[in-house]
């Protein structure tokens, strides 16, 4: 079920289009694209499993409006897209044909699709002679895993991680009441053993890596693809990307989990929030120290940060875009 969005007036610069990728000619991908006044930078937005490209429209709109308010308005080219089987992309991934249901393609395949998609749009950008396209990835949830896998193989100028999926986790955060040494007195005051069992079962049914999802994007091998939060380091010495790591607001996330999953506040506070923050701390190490920012917290935001505070995402995205352009101008 897609996350509802606030109504937003869409600037005319955001256009709807479809693309057929050369390695998958039997399917089309729905895209929202902005041909920017600054063609040297392309910002690509990657959503998670429970949202689609529409979740980025308020961010794209905010970037255009903010840049237009300046004396010399320049905004980057931008791309949001629906992966196969998501949102406006009705076609399923051609890789799924003849393969195990729900596990026909994985995040590495999605990263390769992203490569072909960026190649398609980069052909229409009017770069100056000798100028190279600078790709900025803005990702939420499992989109962060796809961004990392893409950046391991292809050059990126910057990455904004918004509450990344814990790619090496089986999402079994909670104590096991059947494990030797379990002590129910160590549980939060708002959690009984029965509630603990209920939450463990509920999370396993939804988030366990082998559970199928609507788009058929397999997570079964994700922990093998990305076994560590702090590596591999992206890029090469002297050419590593700018990285900003953002985590959810602890209180907002706990309230969100209580509302959507019935998870007691105590479980989120004692177990999930610290585990997630530790993962984000590692994520901040996948680039050079001087190019890393975070982890910082998106105040008032749950997991879907681009939905809860698009203005915050606009600010952090443009911070990276400005760093990339400044670095490029120095190189020139």
C-alpha positions as semicolon CSV with decimal commas, in nm:
position;residue;x (nm);y (nm);z (nm)
1;X;0,000;0,000;0,000
2;X;0,149;0,332;-0,109
3;X;0,202;0,604;0,148
4;X;-0,042;0,898;0,097
5;X;0,109;1,231;0,000
6;X;0,019;1,590;0,063
7;X;-0,136;1,771;-0,232
8;X;0,119;1,978;-0,420
9;X;0,100;2,201;-0,726
10;X;0,334;2,051;-0,984
11;X;0,558;2,297;-1,168
12;X;0,542;2,278;-1,546
13;X;0,908;2,180;-1,557
14;X;0,824;1,833;-1,420
15;X;0,720;1,624;-1,716
16;X;0,588;1,269;-1,737
17;X;0,755;1,031;-1,978
18;X;0,824;0,663;-2,032
19;X;1,150;0,489;-2,117
20;X;1,232;0,150;-2,266
21;X;1,569;0,029;-2,142
22;X;1,787;-0,133;-2,410
23;X;1,854;-0,448;-2,209
24;X;1,482;-0,496;-2,134
25;X;1,305;-0,394;-2,459
26;X;0,970;-0,556;-2,374
27;X;0,886;-0,325;-2,080
28;X;0,850;0,047;-2,016
29;X;0,938;0,252;-1,709
30;X;0,735;0,557;-1,602
31;X;0,943;0,863;-1,515
32;X;0,904;1,218;-1,388
33;X;1,178;1,428;-1,540
34;X;1,306;1,784;-1,518
35;X;1,540;1,920;-1,782
36;X;1,736;2,158;-1,565
37;X;1,896;2,492;-1,642
38;X;2,213;2,340;-1,495
39;X;2,260;2,032;-1,715
40;X;2,592;1,931;-1,559
41;X;2,413;1,788;-1,252
42;X;2,150;1,515;-1,260
43;X;1,969;1,437;-0,934
44;X;1,807;1,093;-0,929
45;X;1,551;0,997;-0,665
46;X;1,514;0,637;-0,546
47;X;1,216;0,536;-0,334
48;X;1,157;0,236;-0,114
49;X;0,913;-0,052;-0,140
50;X;0,612;0,125;0,012
51;X;0,626;0,445;-0,193
52;X;0,659;0,535;-0,560
53;X;0,800;0,823;-0,763
54;X;0,513;1,050;-0,661
55;X;0,670;1,070;-0,313
56;X;0,948;1,283;-0,465
57;X;0,728;1,535;-0,647
58;X;0,711;1,777;-0,348
59;X;1,092;1,764;-0,325
60;X;1,142;1,822;-0,697
61;X;0,889;2,105;-0,688
62;X;1,060;2,261;-0,387
63;X;1,400;2,254;-0,556
64;X;1,262;2,430;-0,864
65;X;1,079;2,694;-0,661
66;X;1,373;2,763;-0,434
67;X;1,618;2,799;-0,720
68;X;1,376;3,018;-0,916
69;X;1,357;3,258;-0,624
70;X;1,726;3,343;-0,662
71;X;1,862;3,631;-0,867
72;X;2,036;3,388;-1,102
73;X;1,806;3,085;-1,098
74;X;1,973;2,755;-1,181
75;X;1,829;2,418;-1,093
76;X;1,965;2,072;-1,174
77;X;1,810;1,816;-1,402
78;X;1,607;1,571;-1,194
79;X;1,467;1,224;-1,240
80;X;1,225;1,015;-1,036
81;X;1,100;0,684;-1,168
82;X;0,884;0,386;-1,082
83;X;1,065;0,056;-1,087
84;X;0,898;-0,235;-1,266
85;X;0,562;-0,323;-1,114
86;X;0,540;-0,004;-0,907
87;X;0,316;0,302;-0,937
88;X;0,273;0,414;-1,297
89;X;0,502;0,139;-1,430
90;X;0,258;-0,139;-1,502
91;X;0,504;-0,373;-1,674
92;X;0,673;-0,635;-1,462
93;X;1,048;-0,684;-1,474
94;X;1,124;-0,907;-1,776
95;X;1,380;-1,091;-1,560
96;X;1,093;-1,234;-1,355
97;X;0,969;-1,454;-1,640
98;X;1,042;-1,819;-1,573
99;X;1,203;-1,749;-1,236
100;X;1,086;-1,810;-0,879
101;X;0,789;-1,592;-0,797
102;X;0,889;-1,287;-0,597
103;X;1,260;-1,348;-0,644
104;X;1,317;-1,297;-1,015
105;X;1,536;-0,989;-0,975
106;X;1,729;-0,826;-0,691
107;X;1,877;-0,493;-0,591
108;X;2,184;-0,545;-0,807
109;X;1,955;-0,586;-1,108
110;X;1,772;-0,269;-1,005
111;X;2,106;-0,086;-0,985
112;X;2,189;-0,199;-1,339
113;X;1,848;-0,071;-1,456
114;X;1,938;0,261;-1,295
115;X;2,262;0,270;-1,495
116;X;2,077;0,231;-1,825
117;X;1,815;0,486;-1,716
118;X;2,079;0,748;-1,630
119;X;2,256;0,676;-1,960
120;X;1,930;0,736;-2,146
121;X;1,865;1,078;-1,992
122;X;2,228;1,187;-1,999
123;X;2,223;1,173;-2,380
124;X;1,979;1,465;-2,389
125;X;2,182;1,693;-2,161
126;X;2,373;1,974;-2,328
127;X;2,708;1,968;-2,152
128;X;2,989;2,208;-2,228
129;X;3,293;2,074;-2,410
130;X;3,497;1,867;-2,165
131;X;3,226;1,885;-1,899
132;X;3,125;1,562;-1,725
133;X;2,782;1,480;-1,589
134;X;2,771;1,477;-1,209
135;X;2,516;1,232;-1,068
136;X;2,360;1,296;-0,726
137;X;2,154;1,010;-0,579
138;X;1,881;1,084;-0,325
139;X;1,742;0,765;-0,175
140;X;1,504;0,638;0,090
141;X;1,475;0,294;0,249
142;X;1,568;0,013;0,007
143;X;1,646;0,280;-0,251
144;X;1,960;0,343;-0,044
145;X;2,077;-0,014;-0,103
146;X;2,022;0,029;-0,477
147;X;2,212;0,358;-0,464
148;X;2,508;0,192;-0,291
149;X;2,519;-0,094;-0,539
150;X;2,506;0,153;-0,828
151;X;2,780;0,368;-0,676
152;X;3,003;0,064;-0,630
153;X;3,017;0,021;-1,009
154;X;2,954;0,366;-1,156
155;X;3,076;0,717;-1,067
156;X;2,856;0,936;-0,850
157;X;2,925;1,284;-0,720
158;X;2,708;1,265;-0,409
159;X;2,459;1,047;-0,223
160;X;2,189;1,149;0,023
161;X;2,074;0,853;0,233
162;X;1,733;0,903;0,393
163;X;1,668;0,639;0,660
164;X;1,845;0,363;0,472
165;X;1,730;0,006;0,492
166;X;1,956;-0,196;0,720
167;X;2,071;-0,409;0,431
168;X;2,253;-0,667;0,643
169;X;1,963;-0,723;0,882
170;X;1,691;-0,989;0,898
171;X;1,479;-0,736;1,093
172;X;1,474;-0,955;1,401
173;X;1,533;-0,669;1,643
174;X;1,362;-0,808;1,947
175;X;1,469;-1,051;2,221
176;X;1,364;-1,411;2,162
177;X;1,142;-1,522;2,453
178;X;1,235;-1,884;2,380
179;X;1,611;-1,825;2,386
180;X;1,817;-1,950;2,683
181;X;1,876;-1,675;2,933
182;X;1,574;-1,467;2,829
183;X;1,460;-1,247;3,117
184;X;1,118;-1,087;3,082
185;X;1,210;-0,836;3,355
186;X;1,449;-0,673;3,107
187;X;1,165;-0,587;2,870
188;X;1,029;-0,229;2,855
189;X;0,744;-0,164;3,095
190;X;0,489;-0,144;2,811
191;X;0,581;-0,485;2,665
192;X;0,457;-0,823;2,781
193;X;0,591;-1,156;2,658
194;X;0,272;-1,207;2,456
195;X;0,312;-0,867;2,289
196;X;0,676;-0,944;2,218
197;X;0,579;-1,269;2,045
198;X;0,312;-1,086;1,847
199;X;0,557;-0,819;1,727
200;X;0,821;-1,074;1,633
201;X;0,566;-1,264;1,423
202;X;0,428;-0,946;1,265
203;X;0,770;-0,813;1,162
204;X;0,880;-1,151;1,030
205;X;0,568;-1,178;0,813
206;X;0,633;-0,837;0,654
207;X;1,003;-0,758;0,670
208;X;1,189;-1,089;0,671
209;X;1,422;-1,081;0,366
210;X;1,258;-1,378;0,194
211;X;0,909;-1,224;0,208
212;X;0,778;-1,124;-0,135
213;X;0,672;-0,766;-0,217
214;X;0,449;-0,604;-0,479
215;X;0,726;-0,539;-0,731
216;X;0,895;-0,874;-0,697
217;X;1,223;-0,715;-0,587
218;X;1,400;-0,989;-0,395
219;X;1,574;-0,899;-0,069
220;X;1,677;-1,255;-0,001
221;X;2,043;-1,196;-0,096
222;X;2,068;-0,834;0,017
223;X;2,277;-0,913;0,324
224;X;2,528;-1,088;0,098
225;X;2,535;-0,798;-0,149
226;X;2,584;-0,541;0,130
227;X;2,710;-0,726;0,438
228;X;2,854;-0,415;0,609
229;X;2,715;-0,069;0,669
230;X;3,061;0,091;0,661
231;X;3,189;-0,061;0,340
232;X;3,286;-0,094;0,073
233;X;3,405;0,264;0,046
234;X;3,267;0,431;-0,266
235;X;3,476;0,573;-0,547
236;X;3,851;0,616;-0,562
237;X;4,099;0,810;-0,352
238;X;4,061;1,178;-0,435
239;X;3,736;1,116;-0,625
240;X;3,503;0,989;-0,356
241;X;3,146;1,120;-0,343
242;X;2,995;1,359;-0,092
243;X;2,772;1,159;0,142
244;X;2,502;1,275;0,381
245;X;2,340;1,019;0,611
246;X;2,001;1,105;0,761
247;X;1,811;0,902;1,019
248;X;1,453;0,925;1,136
249;X;1,351;1,119;1,445
250;X;1,344;0,864;1,728
251;X;1,019;0,989;1,883
252;X;0,840;1,036;1,550
253;X;0,945;0,691;1,433
254;X;0,831;0,527;1,756
255;X;0,493;0,699;1,724
256;X;0,471;0,596;1,357
257;X;0,552;0,234;1,444
258;X;0,289;0,232;1,718
259;X;0,030;0,370;1,477
260;X;0,107;0,148;1,176
261;X;0,240;-0,172;1,332
262;X;0,112;-0,158;1,689
263;X;0,473;-0,166;1,809
264;X;0,497;-0,050;2,172
265;X;0,702;0,266;2,216
266;X;0,938;0,082;2,450
267;X;1,042;-0,169;2,182
268;X;1,132;0,108;1,937
269;X;1,319;0,309;2,200
270;X;1,513;0,020;2,353
271;X;1,590;-0,190;2,047
272;X;1,506;-0,056;1,703
273;X;1,623;0,306;1,725
274;X;1,970;0,225;1,866
275;X;2,023;-0,053;1,611
276;X;1,926;0,171;1,320
277;X;2,142;0,457;1,443
278;X;2,442;0,228;1,472
279;X;2,389;0,122;1,110
280;X;2,373;0,486;1,001
281;X;2,695;0,559;1,187
282;X;2,865;0,294;0,979
283;X;2,710;0,427;0,658
284;X;2,880;0,762;0,716
285;X;3,216;0,589;0,665
286;X;3,168;0,486;0,302
287;X;3,342;0,800;0,179
288;X;3,634;1,017;0,289
289;X;3,591;1,173;0,633
290;X;3,595;1,528;0,500
291;X;3,319;1,446;0,252
292;X;3,089;1,280;0,504
293;X;2,802;1,444;0,692
294;X;2,600;1,272;0,958
295;X;2,429;1,082;1,070
296;X;2,191;1,369;1,130
297;X;1,828;1,342;1,234
298;X;1,526;1,459;1,036
299;X;1,329;1,627;1,312
300;X;0,967;1,517;1,328
301;X;1,011;1,255;1,057
302;X;0,937;0,886;1,057
303;X;1,079;0,646;0,800
304;X;0,945;0,826;0,491
305;X;1,139;1,147;0,533
306;X;1,057;1,287;0,187
307;X;0,689;1,260;0,276
308;X;0,712;1,395;0,629
309;X;0,936;1,694;0,555
310;X;1,006;1,756;0,185
311;X;1,159;2,095;0,267
312;X;1,425;1,922;0,476
313;X;1,509;1,698;0,180
314;X;1,519;1,999;-0,051
315;X;1,771;2,166;0,180
316;X;1,998;1,863;0,211
317;X;1,979;1,785;-0,162
318;X;2,075;2,138;-0,263
319;X;2,355;2,135;-0,007
320;X;2,504;1,839;-0,195
321;X;2,435;1,991;-0,537
322;X;2,616;2,310;-0,434
323;X;2,913;2,113;-0,301
324;X;2,934;1,920;-0,627
325;X;2,918;2,233;-0,842
326;X;3,171;2,417;-0,627
327;X;3,412;2,124;-0,646
328;X;3,365;2,105;-1,021
329;X;3,433;2,476;-1,067
330;X;3,755;2,440;-0,867
331;X;3,862;2,152;-1,090
332;X;3,801;2,365;-1,396
